[in-house]
Amino acid sequence: MKKSYLLILMGMSIGFTAAAQTKTFTITETEAPAPKANYQLASRFSPNKLRKLVYSTAVDPHWLKRSTRFWYEYETPSGKHWYIVDPAARRKQKLFDNAKLAAEITAIIRDPFDALHLPLENLKFSEDEKQISFEVRSTIDELKKDRKDKKAADSMQKKIFYFNYDIATARLTEIPNYTKPKAKPSWGSVAPDSSAIIFTRNYNLYWMDKENYKKAVKNEDDSTIVEHQLTKDGLKFYSYGSNGDGENNEEVVKNDKKRRRAYVLWSPDAKYFVMNRTDSRKVKDLWVINNVAPGRPTLETYKYQMPGEAEAPRDEIWLFDFAAKTGKMLNTAAFKDQSVSVWSAPLLNKDRDNEFRPSLWLGTNRKIYFSRTSRDLKRIDICTVDINTGTVTPLIEERFNTYVEVNRPGLVNGGNEVIHWSERDGWAHFYLYDGNGKLKNQITKGAFHCESIVNIDEKNRVLYFMANGREPNEDPYYYHLYRINFDGSGMKLLNPGDFDHAVSMDDSNRFFVNNFSRVNTVPKTVLMDNNGRRIMDLETADLSLLMQTGYKFPEPFKVKADDGITDIYGVMYKPFDFDPNKKYPIIEYVYPGPQTEAVNKSFSKSMDRTDRLAQFGYIVITVGNRGGNPARSKRYHTYGYGNLRDYGLADKKAAVEQLADRHKFIDGTRVGITGHSGGGFMSTAAMLVYPDFFKAAVSNAGNHDNSIYNRWWSEKHHGVTEVVTAKGDTTFKYSIDKNPDLAKNLKGHLLLMTGDIDNNVHPANTIRVANALMKAGKRFEFVIVPGQRHAFGDLTEYTFWKLADHFNKYLIGDFSSAGQVNITEMDREIEQKR
């Protein structure tokens, strides 16, 4: 044996020597080929290409005013079609014959159209619901003059033709010489009776009457427009109506001489309006520099309060008597640095498509509802305001040792009763109060989560609402529609089925459109009534083109959290050329919450961070964690309170370990992690807290140092301590663990990316962790994305490929492809934008 071994070694030595002399290596003839990432497969599923493979996946109903009918449009690889549905008659029919209509439009416009290519825009029903109008854009160019800017050069735009179509007679009529009404300007807050329009200019409120508003709609610069000043004490960063100057950049402030939206809520009788006013003058400034702005780089300055800072914005509520042209600040004070919010009335479905829909306050002509919240978010009061006296009356109090949340209350008979949402028993449920704030009864109860009010049937005293986690043997995140009597009896599931459901209910509470799917099913839509009876099938998404590419649905899974007790739910994405006999690296796409979890529950057309990433040759997973989505118990949601850096990491690690034990095709020694924003923060933390487990990470726009992230999110989910001194003064103390604190722990391969003008998660978050890593002597990669905000804008596609290159090097071991693959050839979308 020894002699044989020696001969082998001698042979190898001779082979290496000969190879060295001839610049070749004979050993490579028996070596396995270098691993390669599948760039070609991943490139087939870019957003630009998916738009040509996947069309409509849900029905968006437009409910009509005079009946329970609705119309919708739906697109498949066979083109787009428009339908009218009469639920009472159980009838669905096309609004028109596409081929016939295309021929008629072609004859008029003289551009060729056919049934598959019918580009109707801005379809609307007439008041009597017997006709529809729409627009068609021609290839003909028209000369257009900018009426606002007299110096602007004339431009050529495509001509638009306008048509009426009679549904009963199928008669198409062109509207010749039609002048399309100019869209109502965004700055106008129109009274319910159209008698007045409120707006803001130079930090103050102004108003104009209907006739002058009509002039402004036609031409905002008309010199004959008469406007009236309503307030005179508005200041920069303490303005009336628009708080944009308190939170946005200097460019906004420079434009304050122009009319701007006032954000007011009107009383139903149009005699009063109410608004929030915020004093941000003491809030400290923050800055970003746009290095790629034309000419010199520009400095952008904006107000931004960080956690624990004493310089807080001061929220106020102002009530205006429009007839008297007077306003007063209401005395809403209860907590230091409190926030206040006036609730708006819910928008009716039938009013969704109306150009004129005034913003009304939640309440009556004589009463307003609002909430006030303490800075530590452990106390919330739901209050009313008496319009005549200005008296503020607390109705419902919510108190908790962590943060409290509430939703807009539902009013019954103008506020004689109130339906209130609360998590006071550890689960989100509805409670019935009388108009004076006395609890009458708990409406829903049990170990499940009530999400939102859909409709209230006052006459029959029935509440329609969305909830999840009630049905056995289902993913607890799947939403369903329920009905229940106000007294808590007669609860009924209206859209059963092991799917995630999204609904649109008509305002009469008689019918609803039910869209449903899972991540691994084809989306479907049915029409149902308020007792849960199926009226008819509406649509099934056509995924045929997607399936022809080799697409395969992802796989939902369930594992245990790190405590070994709590169930957490996730989705696994595999390469479409998956080989069960291979070993794949695994990547977690993460977002820690606590306001959500980045785990799809229904079929999604967005595949960048999951499906497409998997195609390079990975198993990609998304999975929840304790402290994540609020659609579980209050305990689950607040698990991370006081530990905002580390709370979700153990569950992410435990999920990978369990899946690697279950599946031989997962290589538990090659684990990557990535995320954006909170996910960027979490992915870097994972590399630092578990440096021997996570081997590579790409962290985008992460809030790595939450002491400089915004106060509201950070103080809410981590906690801030309210301290009352011996003198009676109230201060706030804040302390949090940060990623830079653990920089010395880095072992794996980390890529950090941030936009240089990110005014949400400031670039300083990423720069600070980079600084700490450098001082600790750690190697890592750092990419500044020029001229981009938080979401990376038109460089999103570039950053995706940069992310993929990083993982392909350090998890697959493919160091050659990244330099050889042309990004613009992979996806022509970038090239087209250039």
Order of alpha helices (4+ residues) and beta strands (2+ residues): alpha-alpha-alpha-beta-beta-beta-beta-alpha-beta-beta-beta-beta-beta-beta-beta-alpha-beta-alpha-alpha-beta-beta-beta-beta-beta-beta-beta-beta-beta-beta-beta-beta-beta-beta-beta-beta-beta-beta-beta-beta-beta-beta-beta-alpha-beta-beta-beta-beta-alpha-alpha-beta-alpha-beta-alpha-beta-beta-beta-alpha-beta-alpha-alpha-alpha-alpha
